[in-house]
Amino acid sequence: MAKKNPLIRPLVHALHAYVPGEQPKIKGLIKLNTNENPYPPSPKVLRAVKAAVDGRLRLYPNPTAEKLRAKLAKLHGSKPENIIVGNGSDEVLALATRAFVEPNAVIQYFTPSYSLYPVLADIHGAKKNAVKLNADFSLPSVAELKRGKKWNFHAALTFVTTPNAPSGRGYKTGELEKLCRAQKGVVVLDEAYVDFANENGLKLALKFPHVLVARTFSKAYSLCFQRVGYFIGHAEIIAALDKIRDSYNVNGLGQIAAEATLDDLKFYRANFKKIITTRDSLSRELTKLGFRVLPSQTNFILAKPPLFPAKEWLQKLRDQKILVRWFSAPEVSDYLRITIGTPAEAAALVRAVREIVR
Ligand SMILES: *Cc1c(COP(=O)(O)O)cnc(C)c1O
């Protein structure tokens, strides 16, 4: 092991950093590994961004994303004070750890869920409380959590990925509400995939003073590249987050792209429908080929492949120029997570799978 550099804090030295999905530069590769949207942003969004690339790039952007927050507030039936925008929702998740968690206090989450949460806890020097979802990835009820003993109803911060990643399972607003009611600390409902789901928890963020809903333009709105995400919540906790964020945390082109997105929601809703249709037909095709595909309310599926271990499938598919995601965590290591692409990409995946099982 490399000698410890005394300039670096021990906490940072020991940190296992978050590992993002690969962004390879292989020609002709079908990329189904990071839940990006297969459809480009609306032409209006592209036009708005292009039109903004001129001498104004020398100026600082609006520090509070004022116009974007006004549009989001209108969309969600809230006020601009209920919204804080970040450099992707990852940034607002990190801000929450800094605003609500004393070092050594508890950050809590279910497993499996978004693998950034433990990293945020480690960066902050917080205690981690990881509690297993039920075996079918459903949410344990409050009564079950009480019986299980491990869950902490006083955790300073609780992250819930809803719908869940990487399982794709959707949760009922009613069950989330019961959980929120039982928690004493802040609860973040991370709704990165909610546009592909049947229900959402928005009303909980508008109702409870300790609940935040995290949303992002990355997945459903084809804007991963621009890094725009946000929290909706009670004005008081939003103001606390606002105090500690960097002055110009959301870049100008990102603000413009996100504003133009909100002006063309019809375009995106048509995309959601296409993705859901492809998701359902791909699930049926893979099931016929021997996969166990879990029901999904997201733009990806978690599927247990037949014949070979999932990790071997990862390589076999890669040999056929199809990139999917495999996680080593024991709850999901028998599965592949497959992003829903275009119908043509789904067809290519099915062809590759047929080739492999033959
Ligand atoms: C992709 C993802 C995010 C991060 O989204 P960005 O806005 O791109 O930072 C947050 N939470 C979950 C569960 C995600 O899958």
The ligand as an SDF file (V2000), in Angstrom:
LIG
                    3D

 15 15  0  0  0  0  0  0  0  0999 V2000
  -28.8950    9.3140  -11.3490 C   0  0  0  0  0  0  0  0  0  0  0  0
  -29.3130    9.4070   -9.9320 C   0  0  0  0  0  0  0  0  0  0  0  0
  -29.1040   10.5590   -9.1830 C   0  0  0  0  0  0  0  0  0  0  0  0
  -28.2260   11.6870   -9.6460 C   0  0  0  0  0  0  0  0  0  0  0  0
  -28.7030   12.4480  -10.5990 O   0  0  0  0  0  0  0  0  0  0  0  0
  -27.9620   13.7590  -11.0730 P   0  0  0  0  0  0  0  0  0  0  0  0
  -29.0410   14.7570  -11.0360 O   0  0  0  0  0  0  0  0  0  0  0  0
  -27.4560   13.4500  -12.4300 O   0  0  0  0  0  0  0  0  0  0  0  0
  -26.8660   14.0910  -10.0940 O   0  0  0  0  0  0  0  0  0  0  0  0
  -29.6180   10.6270   -7.9070 C   0  0  0  0  0  0  0  0  0  0  0  0
  -30.2780    9.5960   -7.3670 N   0  0  0  0  0  0  0  0  0  0  0  0
  -30.4630    8.4560   -8.0370 C   0  0  0  0  0  0  0  0  0  0  0  0
  -31.1930    7.3400   -7.3980 C   0  0  0  0  0  0  0  0  0  0  0  0
  -29.9840    8.3280   -9.3370 C   0  0  0  0  0  0  0  0  0  0  0  0
  -30.1300    7.1700   -9.9850 O   0  0  0  0  0  0  0  0  0  0  0  0
  1  2  1  0
  2  3  1  0
  2 14  2  0
  3  4  1  0
  3 10  2  0
  4  5  1  0
  5  6  1  0
  6  7  2  0
  6  8  1  0
  6  9  1  0
 10 11  1  0
 11 12  2  0
 12 13  1  0
 12 14  1  0
 14 15  1  0
M  END
$$$$
